[in-house]
């Protein structure tokens, strides 16, 4: 029962939302793009979408500048 | 390199199209690089005018200060490679319709400056144009840190990425690193096109 977050293996927690996972991982970046099993999760759904077991989660930190 | 292979590459690039959202440091440099490479069609979007301070990193000239970036970059590209078809859109990308101008290009490059807009753009294009390759950049500000830049591929999203870089509020935006990231994005686009 585990998931991978940015390649790092962590415990899977039942019914954990994206928002809760980001908090647990201490990802405090204000702006991130989150993909679960290669599907992008819109930010307005971070507190609704839950992480399935065995998921591969990618969190990309967007930094201003261009 | 043998002539046949060279011709194949040239033809593939000539038949390809790339859309670029934003014509600041990332977008103007990426556009010029892709024009030099011989990409056949470029769709370029920005709402801004060239400012004196932009010249520290963006592909414009002193005598273009005050002009629309879209028109200035088109002129610069035509001076380099007049065979490129350059389509310009002088407008601000709005949340809810970010993908609108990029439906019919082969590759989309995110070249916006603000993190909020970058995030919204990537989210929307990935969701609304499934299968469309998106090249984006995060961590452009500052100097040095060459070896911290990596390509992070997540399905159709190709990130030119340095997560430890400062933001543009914390550090400078200057040519060497900005152009490096811009050409990194352009190089990824070429790689996607050529397969």
Interface residues (C-beta under 8 A of the other chain):
Chain A: X30 X31 X32 X33 X35 X38 X40 X42 X43 X58 X60 X61 X62 X63 X64 X65 X66
Chain B: X22 X24 X25 X26 X27 X111 X112 X113 X114 X115 X116 X118 X119 X122 X123 X126 X127 X137 X138 X139 X140 X141 X152 X154 X155 X157 X159 X161 X163 X165 X166 X167 X168 X169 X173 X178
